[in-house]
């Protein structure tokens, strides 16, 4: 399934819904991630309509994807970005990213 969604990802975004405690979160999140969509999960007590409307609004909005962040650091430093893969962003979304800087001087000699 993920391979099929990944092949179609240039033209299709997948918005998936997991209902109940047995929904496969890994599969649904994976489908959303490779297609720049979103996954929503509902507990038995929740109503589907609010999450469906939220996803429909996202589906008709443009998304910013293929985001890269360049950190300009001295040659003796390396930057480790977190998260390593950035999700698609929709209007109103926020991106919070962190960078850990570490020295690579002691590795150069080896």
C-alpha positions in Angstrom: 0.0 0.0 0.0 2.8 2.4 0.9 4.6 1.7 -2.4 1.4 2.4 -4.4 0.7 5.7 -2.4 4.4 6.7 -2.9 4.2 6.2 -6.6 1.1 8.4 -6.9 2.3 11.0 -4.4 3.2 13.6 -7.1 -0.4 14.0 -8.0 -2.4 12.7 -5.0 -2.5 13.5 -1.2 -3.9 10.9 1.1 -6.1 11.8 4.1 -6.8 8.8 6.2 -9.0 8.0 9.2 -8.4 5.4 11.8 -11.5 4.5 13.8 -11.2 2.7 17.1 -8.3 1.4 19.1 -7.3 -1.2 16.5 -6.6 1.1 13.6 -3.1 0.6 12.3 -1.5 3.9 13.2 1.8 3.0 11.5 0.1 2.3 8.1 -2.2 5.4 8.2 0.6 7.8 9.3 2.9 6.3 6.7 0.3 6.8 3.9 -0.2 10.4 5.0 3.5 11.1 5.2 4.5 9.8 1.8 1.6 11.5 0.1 1.8 14.9 2.0 -1.6 14.3 3.5 -2.8 13.8 7.1 -4.0 11.0 9.3 -6.7 11.4 11.9 -7.6 8.9 14.6 -10.9 8.7 16.4 -11.8 7.0 19.7 -15.1 5.2 19.9 -16.6 8.2 21.8 -15.6 10.8 19.1 -17.7 12.0 16.2 -16.3 11.7 12.7 -17.8 14.9 11.3 -15.4 17.5 12.9 -12.3 15.5 11.8 -13.8 14.9 8.4 -14.4 18.7 7.9 -10.9 19.5 9.2 -9.4 17.0 6.7 -11.6 18.3 3.8 -10.4 21.9 4.5 -6.8 20.7 4.4 -7.4 18.7 1.2 -8.6 21.7 -0.8 -5.7 24.0 0.5 -2.3 24.1 -1.1 0.5 22.5 0.8 4.1 23.5 1.0 6.3 20.5 0.8 10.0 19.5 0.0 11.1 21.9 2.7 14.8 22.2 3.5 16.5 24.1 6.2 20.2 25.1 5.7 22.2 25.9 8.8 25.3 27.9 8.2 27.8 26.9 10.8 31.6 27.1 11.0 33.6 24.4 9.2 34.6 22.8 12.6 30.9 22.3 13.5 28.2 20.0 12.3 24.4 20.6 12.6 22.0 17.8 13.5 18.5 18.8 12.6 15.4 17.5 14.4 13.1 16.3 12.9 15.2 14.9 10.1 12.2 14.8 7.7 9.9 17.8 7.6 6.2 17.3 7.0 4.0 19.2 4.4 2.8 22.4 5.8 -0.7 23.8 5.3 -2.0 27.4 5.9 -2.0 28.0 9.7 0.5 25.2 10.5 3.7 25.8 12.4 7.0 24.2 12.0 9.2 23.9 15.1 12.6 22.5 14.4 15.7 22.2 16.5 19.4 22.0 15.7 22.1 20.3 17.8 25.5 21.7 17.1 28.6 19.5 17.7 32.3 19.9 17.0 33.9 17.6 14.4 37.5 18.7 15.1 38.4 15.5 16.9 36.9 13.3 14.1 38.9 15.0 11.3 42.2 13.6 12.6 40.9 10.0 12.4 
